[in-house]
Amino acid sequence: MKLLCAGAAQGLVKALQDGFLASTGGRIDACFGAVGAMKEALLAGEPCDVMIVTASMIAALQSEGRLVAGTEAALGRVRTGVAVREGEPLPDIGSPEALKASLLAASAIYLPDTERSTAGIHLASVLARLGIAASVAPRLRTYPNGATAMRALASDAEAGAIGCTQITEIRYTPGIVLAGALPAAFELATVYAAAVSATAAEPELARRFVDLITGPQTHALRAQGGFEFPV
């Protein structure tokens, strides 16, 4: 089964792969990345049975006939947060002023694609609103998606580096810890959903996977990984 999946759900999908194979015989061949990149892949004709992106993008693609109407279901709501390498002091991000000071003090700032990823686009706007985009530009470390950015942060030996992305990507990355969600003034809470592709080669298997990843049997796993409810 072919899956196009936003990075925010990567850890969840990987945690479910073996169980899905054992119960259905279906092997998951997943492509993970920024939501914009996943949309580009679908539009370019990339094989796809299930797509997991933002709920708003699911709805738009259904209206175009690219995803099957009525097959969508929400995984949960994911906030954007700040992370540091394990063992580093947690930065103060409890207010806009504190967040600004912590970003200015960071030796490097790891974040996902600022043009195609949900969190990256938002974080670029936060830097602009704080008036520090130009100041921190030399220290930005951007990657195709949040999971890749967080793995790079985990391997950074320099003290004082921080990362910003979806909380699910932070929680599923070994070697880093969550400092907290962005302060309320800059909060981004994104609902992610799954739906069956109109070109699915395995539509029944696809529906079973959507039922699994969004159903009650995975509720606790999603909550543990950073998904929040209700949506």
Backbone bond lengths (Angstrom), bond angles and torsions (degrees), N, CA, C in turn:
res aa  C-N    CA-C-N  psi(-1)  N-CA   C-N-CA  omega(-1)  CA-C   N-CA-C  phi
1 M - - - 1.456 - - 1.524 109.84 -
2 K 1.315 116.87 129.49 1.462 122.08 -177.84 1.529 110.08 -91.49
3 L 1.314 115.07 132.74 1.456 120.97 -176.41 1.524 110.24 -128.62
4 L 1.325 117.10 128.38 1.454 122.60 169.34 1.525 106.47 -106.04
5 C 1.324 116.99 119.92 1.461 119.91 -167.07 1.522 112.99 -137.77
6 A 1.321 115.80 132.66 1.460 121.61 173.68 1.526 109.94 -62.11
7 G 1.318 115.46 147.14 1.457 120.26 -178.67 1.514 113.80 -58.63
8 A 1.332 117.47 -27.45 1.461 120.84 -178.68 1.522 112.74 -61.07
9 A 1.339 117.26 -24.98 1.470 121.00 -178.66 1.523 112.28 -105.92
10 Q 1.324 118.14 7.63 1.462 121.04 -175.49 1.527 112.30 -59.79
11 G 1.317 117.22 -48.19 1.458 120.30 -178.34 1.518 112.05 -62.03
12 L 1.328 116.48 -38.23 1.456 121.02 179.33 1.520 111.19 -65.44
13 V 1.328 116.73 -46.45 1.466 120.75 179.74 1.522 110.34 -60.04
14 K 1.310 117.38 -45.65 1.466 120.53 -179.04 1.523 111.70 -63.10
15 A 1.331 116.30 -33.85 1.460 119.96 179.28 1.527 111.92 -70.16
16 L 1.340 117.06 -23.13 1.458 121.44 -176.38 1.522 113.78 -97.71
17 Q 1.321 117.33 -11.37 1.466 120.61 -172.04 1.525 113.75 -56.92
18 D 1.314 116.85 -50.96 1.462 120.23 -175.43 1.525 111.46 -64.59
19 G 1.330 116.58 -42.42 1.456 120.31 -179.92 1.516 112.04 -65.40
20 F 1.331 116.51 -37.76 1.466 120.44 179.28 1.519 110.31 -67.06
21 L 1.313 116.87 -40.09 1.464 121.18 177.69 1.529 110.43 -63.48
22 A 1.332 116.17 -43.54 1.461 120.02 -178.18 1.526 112.19 -66.11
23 S 1.326 117.14 -37.04 1.468 120.21 -174.79 1.519 113.78 -87.37
24 T 1.335 117.41 -24.97 1.468 119.82 -175.19 1.521 113.83 -122.57
25 G 1.323 116.62 -18.08 1.461 119.97 -173.45 1.509 112.81 80.94
26 G 1.343 115.77 2.64 1.462 120.76 -178.11 1.518 112.27 -90.06
27 R 1.301 116.65 123.26 1.461 121.74 177.37 1.529 109.07 -92.93
28 I 1.321 116.60 134.21 1.461 121.36 -177.03 1.521 109.81 -95.36
29 D 1.318 115.71 121.86 1.462 122.72 174.73 1.525 105.95 -108.86
30 A 1.335 115.93 98.50 1.461 120.55 -170.14 1.518 112.87 -107.37
31 C 1.315 114.88 141.50 1.463 122.99 170.57 1.512 106.76 -113.59
32 F 1.332 117.00 123.27 1.459 122.31 -177.29 1.528 109.92 -110.50
33 G 1.317 116.22 146.17 1.460 119.11 176.79 1.513 111.99 174.79
34 A 1.316 115.17 -173.95 1.457 121.41 177.20 1.524 109.80 -61.88
35 V 1.331 116.80 149.61 1.466 119.60 -176.38 1.526 111.43 -59.31
36 G 1.325 117.15 -37.72 1.460 119.97 178.15 1.511 112.08 -63.27
37 A 1.331 116.20 -38.62 1.460 120.62 178.68 1.523 111.10 -68.25
38 M 1.344 117.22 -35.70 1.462 120.96 178.32 1.533 110.56 -67.71
39 K 1.299 116.80 -39.17 1.470 120.04 176.46 1.524 110.36 -63.98
40 E 1.323 116.36 -44.03 1.466 120.56 179.03 1.533 110.59 -59.77
41 A 1.325 116.41 -40.17 1.462 120.49 -180.00 1.527 110.86 -64.59
42 L 1.331 116.84 -43.46 1.463 120.37 179.15 1.527 110.81 -62.82
43 L 1.319 116.35 -45.97 1.463 120.52 -178.38 1.526 111.53 -66.61
44 A 1.325 116.53 -26.41 1.464 120.88 179.37 1.530 112.32 -81.46
45 G 1.341 116.42 -3.37 1.454 119.59 177.62 1.504 115.43 96.14
46 E 1.334 117.91 13.30 1.461 121.08 177.33 1.530 109.20 -60.01
47 P 1.336 118.53 132.20 1.464 119.78 177.94 1.522 111.22 -55.66
48 C 1.321 116.11 136.25 1.464 119.72 -176.39 1.522 109.92 -153.89
49 D 1.334 115.35 129.27 1.463 121.24 172.63 1.524 110.92 -101.95
50 V 1.339 115.91 -41.20 1.463 121.52 179.12 1.521 109.00 -132.32
51 M 1.317 115.57 140.18 1.466 120.58 175.69 1.525 108.80 -120.04
52 I 1.327 115.76 133.65 1.460 122.19 176.53 1.518 107.99 -123.17
53 V 1.319 116.14 108.83 1.469 122.54 178.83 1.525 107.17 -145.14
54 T 1.318 117.42 -162.91 1.458 119.54 178.06 1.529 110.05 -67.43
55 A 1.319 115.79 150.52 1.462 120.29 -179.70 1.526 111.28 -59.82
56 S 1.330 116.42 -35.63 1.463 119.54 179.76 1.524 111.25 -66.58
57 M 1.330 117.66 -38.09 1.455 120.21 177.77 1.529 111.08 -70.47
58 I 1.334 117.00 -37.32 1.466 120.39 175.67 1.528 109.75 -56.52
59 A 1.330 116.28 -48.03 1.462 120.74 -178.54 1.519 111.36 -61.63
60 A 1.327 116.79 -42.11 1.465 120.67 -179.66 1.525 110.94 -64.51
61 L 1.312 117.50 -41.84 1.464 121.20 -179.25 1.526 111.40 -71.51
62 Q 1.329 117.04 -29.65 1.459 119.73 174.30 1.526 110.84 -68.53
63 S 1.320 116.15 -38.83 1.460 119.33 179.53 1.521 111.79 -65.31
64 E 1.329 116.43 -24.26 1.467 121.42 177.34 1.527 112.17 -89.31
65 G 1.327 116.22 -3.11 1.454 120.19 179.96 1.511 114.89 81.93
66 R 1.319 117.84 10.98 1.468 121.04 -177.50 1.525 112.10 -88.05
67 L 1.322 117.48 -23.68 1.456 123.15 172.77 1.527 107.50 -121.38
68 V 1.321 116.57 150.85 1.463 121.19 -174.54 1.526 110.95 -77.64
69 A 1.308 116.24 122.11 1.465 121.87 178.39 1.525 110.09 -61.38
70 G 1.334 115.82 139.55 1.450 120.50 177.66 1.509 114.90 87.34
71 T 1.338 117.79 -4.46 1.472 120.27 179.53 1.526 112.16 -98.81
72 E 1.331 116.90 -1.59 1.460 119.50 -174.90 1.533 111.71 -77.66
73 A 1.332 114.97 149.33 1.458 122.19 174.42 1.518 107.89 -154.17
74 A 1.323 116.47 144.69 1.465 121.50 -175.57 1.526 111.79 -86.64
75 L 1.336 115.01 140.19 1.465 120.86 173.77 1.519 110.57 -85.09
76 G 1.325 116.50 -35.25 1.450 121.90 -176.95 1.510 110.64 148.81
77 R 1.320 114.28 -177.92 1.462 121.93 -177.88 1.528 108.23 -105.75
78 V 1.328 116.47 136.46 1.467 121.30 -177.35 1.526 109.47 -124.27
79 R 1.308 115.92 126.94 1.461 120.06 176.12 1.527 110.94 -91.69
80 T 1.311 115.73 160.29 1.460 122.23 176.95 1.523 108.74 -93.88
81 G 1.327 116.34 137.26 1.453 119.51 -175.21 1.514 113.66 -138.21
82 V 1.308 114.34 -175.42 1.464 123.32 -177.94 1.525 108.62 -121.31
83 A 1.325 115.78 139.35 1.465 121.32 -178.21 1.519 110.77 -130.18
84 V 1.329 115.03 158.67 1.465 121.56 172.05 1.523 107.96 -136.63
85 R 1.322 114.88 164.07 1.455 119.85 177.28 1.528 109.52 -65.71
86 E 1.319 116.59 143.85 1.454 122.00 179.74 1.531 109.97 -54.78
87 G 1.323 116.42 131.34 1.454 121.19 -179.71 1.516 114.03 96.83
88 E 1.337 116.86 -14.62 1.472 120.92 178.16 1.532 109.77 -82.77
89 P 1.334 118.02 151.29 1.471 119.91 175.10 1.533 110.63 -62.36
90 L 1.320 116.68 142.80 1.457 120.18 178.85 1.525 109.47 -77.16
91 P 1.326 118.08 129.08 1.463 120.25 178.96 1.523 111.18 -72.73
92 D 1.310 116.31 153.60 1.460 122.11 175.03 1.530 108.12 -81.28
93 I 1.317 116.87 116.94 1.468 121.05 178.70 1.529 110.44 -129.04
94 G 1.316 116.31 21.97 1.457 120.90 -172.72 1.509 115.95 -73.44
95 S 1.314 117.69 -11.80 1.463 121.57 179.17 1.528 108.13 -145.37
96 P 1.323 118.09 163.93 1.462 119.46 176.89 1.522 112.69 -56.37
97 E 1.329 116.49 -40.30 1.463 120.56 -179.01 1.525 111.08 -66.26
98 A 1.333 115.68 -41.70 1.463 119.83 179.41 1.526 110.69 -67.51
99 L 1.331 116.82 -41.28 1.462 120.59 177.85 1.524 110.18 -60.81
100 K 1.323 116.90 -43.99 1.462 121.27 179.54 1.520 110.91 -59.47
101 A 1.330 116.03 -45.53 1.462 120.07 -179.23 1.528 111.21 -64.43
102 S 1.328 117.37 -40.11 1.460 121.01 -179.15 1.522 111.45 -67.83
103 L 1.325 117.03 -38.52 1.460 120.78 178.31 1.527 110.83 -67.68
104 L 1.325 116.98 -40.35 1.461 120.60 178.98 1.526 111.55 -67.19
105 A 1.336 116.05 -29.19 1.469 120.09 -178.03 1.521 112.76 -85.87
106 A 1.323 117.59 -13.62 1.470 120.86 -175.17 1.527 111.28 -67.80
107 S 1.325 115.86 139.87 1.466 120.28 177.34 1.526 110.98 -72.93
108 A 1.339 116.34 -28.10 1.464 122.69 176.75 1.519 107.64 -157.86
109 I 1.336 115.86 151.96 1.466 121.22 179.85 1.524 107.64 -125.58
110 Y 1.315 115.98 113.97 1.470 122.02 -179.14 1.523 109.20 -94.89
111 L 1.326 116.65 130.88 1.461 120.74 -178.61 1.522 110.67 -155.96
112 P 1.329 117.06 160.83 1.468 120.03 179.69 1.518 112.23 -79.62
113 D 1.316 115.57 171.23 1.466 125.37 178.50 1.526 111.46 -40.33
114 T 1.326 116.50 122.08 1.461 120.86 -176.04 1.527 113.33 -85.58
115 E 1.324 117.27 5.42 1.461 120.81 178.16 1.521 112.97 -118.80
116 R 1.348 118.15 -24.45 1.461 119.73 -174.53 1.525 114.43 -123.66
117 S 1.331 118.44 -12.11 1.459 120.07 179.92 1.528 110.45 -101.71
118 T 1.323 116.19 145.42 1.465 121.53 -178.68 1.528 111.39 -57.47
119 A 1.341 116.10 -52.09 1.462 120.14 -177.76 1.521 111.58 -68.02
120 G 1.336 117.72 -40.06 1.462 120.77 -178.69 1.512 112.89 -63.28
121 I 1.323 116.88 -43.43 1.468 121.12 177.44 1.523 109.93 -60.40
122 H 1.330 115.26 -44.85 1.467 119.36 -179.07 1.522 111.50 -65.25
123 L 1.329 116.72 -43.37 1.463 119.83 -177.86 1.525 111.84 -65.69
124 A 1.323 117.35 -34.28 1.467 119.73 175.18 1.518 110.29 -62.10
125 S 1.333 116.84 -38.93 1.466 119.66 178.81 1.524 111.14 -70.29
126 V 1.345 117.36 -33.83 1.468 120.56 177.06 1.526 110.47 -63.48
127 L 1.320 116.77 -44.91 1.469 120.56 178.67 1.528 110.69 -60.11
128 A 1.331 115.95 -40.29 1.469 119.73 178.88 1.525 110.86 -66.64
129 R 1.321 116.66 -42.88 1.471 120.32 -179.13 1.525 111.78 -66.71
130 L 1.318 116.41 -30.96 1.466 120.17 177.17 1.524 112.00 -78.73
131 G 1.326 116.11 -11.86 1.459 120.46 178.94 1.513 113.89 77.26
132 I 1.351 117.53 24.70 1.472 119.87 -175.98 1.525 112.49 -123.75
133 A 1.332 117.44 10.90 1.470 120.06 -176.27 1.525 111.64 -56.01
134 A 1.319 117.09 -46.20 1.465 120.43 -178.58 1.524 111.22 -69.12
135 S 1.330 116.31 -37.11 1.466 120.48 -177.09 1.523 112.50 -65.21
136 V 1.344 116.37 -39.32 1.460 119.03 -175.44 1.534 113.20 -95.72
137 A 1.317 117.17 -5.55 1.471 120.50 -176.30 1.531 113.56 -51.21
138 P 1.342 119.71 -43.03 1.472 118.98 -179.27 1.529 113.33 -65.14
139 R 1.339 117.04 -18.87 1.470 120.21 -177.01 1.526 112.83 -103.23
140 L 1.326 117.71 3.84 1.459 120.12 177.71 1.523 110.24 -75.24
141 R 1.313 116.30 135.02 1.460 123.02 175.85 1.528 106.95 -121.45
142 T 1.319 117.28 99.01 1.459 120.83 -175.52 1.528 111.03 -99.92
143 Y 1.331 115.20 143.41 1.459 123.25 -177.98 1.531 109.57 -133.33
144 P 1.340 117.99 162.90 1.461 119.88 -175.88 1.524 114.38 -56.82
145 N 1.321 117.31 -30.16 1.463 120.56 178.79 1.516 109.48 -151.67
146 G 1.335 115.00 169.94 1.456 119.75 -175.99 1.515 114.23 -66.37
147 A 1.332 116.77 -35.95 1.464 119.68 -179.70 1.527 111.20 -61.86
148 T 1.325 116.29 -43.23 1.464 120.72 178.02 1.520 110.86 -65.08
149 A 1.327 115.86 -41.35 1.467 120.32 179.02 1.521 111.17 -62.20
150 M 1.342 117.21 -40.77 1.460 120.07 -178.26 1.522 111.57 -71.31
151 R 1.336 117.49 -34.75 1.467 119.08 175.53 1.526 110.63 -64.65
152 A 1.326 115.98 -37.41 1.466 119.58 177.56 1.524 110.88 -66.34
153 L 1.332 116.60 -39.56 1.461 120.31 176.48 1.524 110.40 -60.98
154 A 1.327 116.65 -42.70 1.463 120.88 -178.50 1.522 111.93 -60.56
155 S 1.328 117.06 -30.12 1.465 120.33 -177.74 1.526 112.97 -95.36
156 D 1.323 117.66 0.97 1.471 121.33 -179.86 1.529 109.33 -78.31
157 A 1.305 116.06 118.12 1.467 120.44 -177.53 1.519 112.85 -82.83
158 E 1.349 117.48 -11.34 1.458 120.42 -177.54 1.519 110.58 -76.65
159 A 1.323 116.78 133.28 1.457 120.86 -179.92 1.527 110.28 -69.58
160 G 1.316 115.52 148.56 1.456 120.71 171.59 1.511 116.11 90.60
161 A 1.329 118.93 3.81 1.461 120.86 178.19 1.523 109.70 -79.62
162 I 1.327 116.46 146.74 1.457 120.92 176.13 1.524 108.98 -132.80
163 G 1.327 115.28 164.43 1.453 121.02 178.59 1.509 110.86 -131.50
164 C 1.317 116.60 153.06 1.462 122.05 178.95 1.524 108.98 -135.88
165 T 1.317 116.48 123.96 1.463 121.30 176.20 1.519 108.58 -169.85
166 Q 1.352 116.21 -168.76 1.453 120.37 178.33 1.531 109.85 -66.10
167 I 1.334 115.39 141.63 1.458 120.17 -175.63 1.529 112.05 -61.13
168 T 1.331 118.14 -32.70 1.469 119.68 178.36 1.524 111.17 -62.04
169 E 1.323 117.49 -38.55 1.463 120.88 179.60 1.524 110.86 -68.98
170 I 1.326 116.53 -32.33 1.467 120.87 176.62 1.527 110.26 -68.70
171 R 1.317 116.69 -47.63 1.468 121.03 -175.59 1.529 112.53 -64.74
172 Y 1.321 117.17 -30.12 1.463 119.98 -176.88 1.533 112.93 -91.54
173 T 1.330 117.86 5.74 1.468 120.24 -178.93 1.528 110.64 -105.18
174 P 1.321 118.85 115.08 1.464 120.98 177.30 1.529 110.47 -63.92
175 G 1.329 115.74 145.26 1.455 120.55 174.16 1.511 115.11 92.72
176 I 1.339 117.81 -4.42 1.460 120.16 175.55 1.525 109.17 -128.93
177 V 1.326 115.61 159.74 1.467 120.67 179.66 1.526 109.53 -130.51
178 L 1.306 114.83 151.37 1.462 121.69 -179.62 1.522 110.11 -80.76
179 A 1.333 116.46 124.62 1.466 120.84 174.22 1.516 110.69 -83.09
180 G 1.312 116.52 -28.70 1.460 121.30 179.43 1.509 111.80 147.19
181 A 1.315 115.42 172.55 1.461 121.16 176.88 1.526 109.85 -78.07
182 L 1.318 116.33 159.90 1.461 120.29 175.62 1.525 109.52 -59.62
183 P 1.334 117.63 149.01 1.465 119.56 178.69 1.529 111.28 -59.66
184 A 1.332 115.38 157.99 1.471 121.45 -172.06 1.527 113.24 -52.60
185 A 1.329 117.25 -36.83 1.466 120.21 -178.04 1.517 112.67 -63.28
186 F 1.337 116.65 -23.14 1.471 121.37 -178.09 1.530 112.00 -120.52
187 E 1.320 116.46 16.11 1.465 119.50 -175.45 1.523 111.65 -61.63
188 L 1.317 114.66 139.69 1.458 121.52 170.32 1.515 106.97 -130.07
189 A 1.332 115.82 116.03 1.461 121.77 177.38 1.519 107.13 -119.52
190 T 1.315 116.57 114.17 1.457 122.43 -172.91 1.525 110.45 -111.56
191 V 1.328 116.07 129.73 1.460 120.68 175.44 1.530 108.63 -87.39
192 Y 1.330 115.40 126.88 1.459 121.08 176.62 1.523 109.26 -105.05
193 A 1.322 115.33 145.32 1.464 120.78 -178.00 1.512 110.24 -142.01
194 A 1.319 115.18 163.42 1.465 122.55 177.41 1.522 108.73 -121.64
195 A 1.328 115.79 150.43 1.462 121.46 176.12 1.516 109.31 -154.69
196 V 1.326 114.78 158.08 1.458 121.70 -179.67 1.527 109.89 -83.69
197 S 1.326 115.66 137.03 1.460 121.10 179.13 1.526 110.76 -73.99
198 A 1.336 115.46 145.35 1.465 121.00 176.89 1.518 111.65 -66.25
199 T 1.324 116.89 -19.13 1.469 120.87 -179.72 1.529 111.80 -106.20
200 A 1.324 117.04 18.14 1.466 120.78 -176.13 1.524 111.80 -57.62
201 A 1.314 116.00 129.83 1.463 121.21 175.50 1.525 110.95 -80.40
202 E 1.353 115.88 -23.32 1.461 122.12 -179.75 1.531 108.99 -127.42
203 P 1.344 117.76 67.72 1.469 119.68 -173.22 1.524 114.22 -62.35
204 E 1.328 118.24 -37.15 1.463 119.74 -179.27 1.525 110.53 -70.07
205 L 1.320 116.74 -42.71 1.460 120.64 176.58 1.528 110.00 -63.33
206 A 1.323 116.22 -37.73 1.456 121.06 178.34 1.524 111.06 -61.95
207 R 1.319 116.80 -44.21 1.470 120.28 178.66 1.528 110.93 -63.13
208 R 1.309 116.94 -38.20 1.464 119.90 178.97 1.521 111.21 -65.55
209 F 1.338 116.04 -36.24 1.466 118.55 178.78 1.526 110.87 -69.97
210 V 1.337 117.61 -40.77 1.465 120.48 177.05 1.527 109.66 -60.29
211 D 1.331 117.19 -42.93 1.466 120.73 178.42 1.524 110.94 -61.25
212 L 1.327 116.95 -38.86 1.461 120.87 -179.34 1.516 111.72 -68.44
213 I 1.327 116.89 -51.94 1.465 119.81 -170.98 1.528 112.61 -72.26
214 T 1.327 116.79 -19.42 1.472 119.98 -179.89 1.519 112.72 -110.93
215 G 1.340 117.75 -1.09 1.455 121.59 -172.60 1.517 114.29 -88.05
216 P 1.342 116.01 175.55 1.468 121.21 -177.46 1.520 113.71 -63.17
217 Q 1.341 117.30 -26.10 1.459 120.03 -178.21 1.530 112.76 -68.73
218 T 1.332 117.62 -18.23 1.469 120.52 178.21 1.531 112.28 -112.43
219 H 1.313 117.31 9.66 1.471 120.91 -177.09 1.528 111.51 -58.51
220 A 1.335 116.54 -48.94 1.466 120.36 -178.10 1.519 111.42 -64.29
221 L 1.328 117.24 -39.38 1.465 121.32 179.65 1.524 110.48 -64.86
222 R 1.331 116.21 -41.24 1.463 119.45 178.32 1.525 111.18 -65.57
223 A 1.316 117.17 -42.91 1.464 120.99 179.26 1.520 111.18 -62.20
224 Q 1.311 116.46 -41.65 1.471 121.36 178.84 1.525 111.19 -62.20
225 G 1.324 115.92 -33.81 1.462 120.35 -177.55 1.514 114.42 -84.21
226 G 1.326 118.34 -6.27 1.462 119.97 176.75 1.519 115.69 116.51
227 F 1.338 117.95 -0.73 1.463 120.18 174.18 1.531 108.71 -76.60
228 E 1.332 116.48 142.71 1.450 121.29 -178.24 1.518 110.40 -119.86
229 F 1.338 114.68 153.81 1.457 122.13 -178.16 1.534 108.58 -137.04
230 P 1.352 118.50 154.61 1.468 126.11 -5.85 1.531 110.73 -72.84
231 V 1.315 115.76 166.99 1.456 119.51 -179.04 1.520 110.77 -84.69
